């Protein structure tokens, strides 16, 4: 009887964690979609000009940077799916390899950085650091099941994305 009750509690807890992860994934994707779509709507509807700081960059590097950001967005979605499944180790690996400090060499951050204003560079480096911190917290969650802490850490990553997109645009 005690074992059945314990199994039932575990299943209920797993369902609660999965529901929380789905809600977090939904709101993260919604926030990022709004940030990406707003400038397009403003341009097409003739609304006020874009107040963000323009960051001039050679076209090849601009295309590369935009590609990196699209990859980051896809990775954030994959991380959220892994968290929803309770696969914390996979979420940690995705974060560190694709967004964390380990990814900066593969993304050629050293070639992009000279074109960025100092504050933009700072936001970018903070985002990579927060992704690496998330990876560590997700690994801990693999042992203790603390989804809430992992989601909070993932939120710290996306806050940096939002801050940069709100302040800067490359052209």
N, C-alpha and C positions, 0 to 999 in steps of 0.2 A: 504494500500500500504506500509506504514511504517512497519507494523507488518510482512508482507511477506519478506521485505528486511532484517529485523532484524533476522528472522528465517533462511533465506538463509545465512547471515553472520555467524550465530551460527553453521549451518551445515558445512560450509566451514572451520571454525575454528576447529570444532571437527575432520574433516577429516585430517586437517594439523597436529593436535596433535596426532592422531592415526598413521599417516605416520611417524612422528618423533619418536614415541615410537617403531614402528616396526623397523626402522633403528637402533635405539639404542640397541634394543634387539638383532638384527642380529650381530652387531659389538661386543657386549659384549660376546655373545655366541661364536663367531668366535675367539675372543681373548683367552677366557678360553679354548676352544678346542685346540688351538695351544699350549698353555702352558701345557696342560695335555698330548698331543700326542708327543711333541718334544722329551722327554727322551726315549719314546718307539722306535721311529724311529731311534734315535741315537744308541740305544743298538742293534737294529736289523740290522743296516747297517754298524756297526763297526766304526762309526764316533768317534770323540774324546770323551774321557771319560767325564762323567757328572761332571761339575765343582761345582755343588751345595754342600753345607755342609751337610754331612750325619749326621742324628740325630738318634742315637741308642735308641731303645725303645722295651720293652717287646712286643711280638707278639700280645697278646690280646689287649693291649693299642694301638698298631699300627693299628690294624684292626678297632678298635673303632674310632680312629682319622680319618682314611680314610673314614669310613662310615659317620662321621659327615660332612666331606668336600663334599662328594657326596650329602648329604642332603642339604647343603648350596647351592650347584650348582643348584639343583632342585628348591629350594626356590627362587633363583635369577630369574630363568625362570618364575616361577609363579608370581613373583612381576612384571616382565616385561609385562606379559600378563594382569595383573590387571591394570597396567598403560595404556596399549594400549586401554583397555575398558573404561578408565577414572574412574576406581574404586580405588581411592586413599586411602580410608579408609582400604580396604582389603589389599592393598599393604603395608600399614603401619603396620597392624596387623601381616601379614606374616613376615615382617622384624624384628619386635621387638620380636615376640615369637620364631622364628626359627633361627635368626642370631644375634639379638641384645643382649645387656647386660642381658636381662631377660632369655636368652637361656643358659647362661654359666653353670648354676647348672645342668640343664637337660643333657648337653653334657659332664658333669664330667670334666670340665676344670681344677679343682683343682687336679685331678689325673694325667692329662696329662702335666700340667705346669712344674713339677719338672724335666721332661726329656728334656725340650726344652732349647736351649741356650737363654740367656736373650733377645737378639734382636728378636728372633723368637716369644717369649712371648709378647714382645712389639708390634710387628706387629699384632699378633692375637688379643690382647686387643684393639688396635686401630681399627681393622676391626669390632669388636663387638660394639665399641663406635660409629663408623661411621654408622653402621646399625641402631643403636638407633636414631642417628641424622637424618638419612634418614626417619625413621618412623615419627618423628615430622614434618619434612618438607613435607612429603606426606600428613599428616593430614591437614597442612596449605593449601596444594594444593587442598584438597577437598573443601575448602572454596573459594580460589581465582583462581583455575584452572591453576596454574603455573606449567605446565608439565616440562618445561625446568629446573626449579630449582630442581624439584624432580629427574629428570634424572641425573643432575649434582651430586646430593647427592648420588644417587645409584652408579654412576661412582666412587665416593670416596671410596665406599665399595670394588668394584672389583679391584681397584688399590692396595688395601692392599692384596687381594688374590694373585694378580699377583706378588707382591713384595715377598711374602713368598714363593710361588712356584718357583720363579726365584732363590732364595737364599738357600733353604733347601729341603731336602728329608728325609723322615723317613725310617728306615730299622730295 
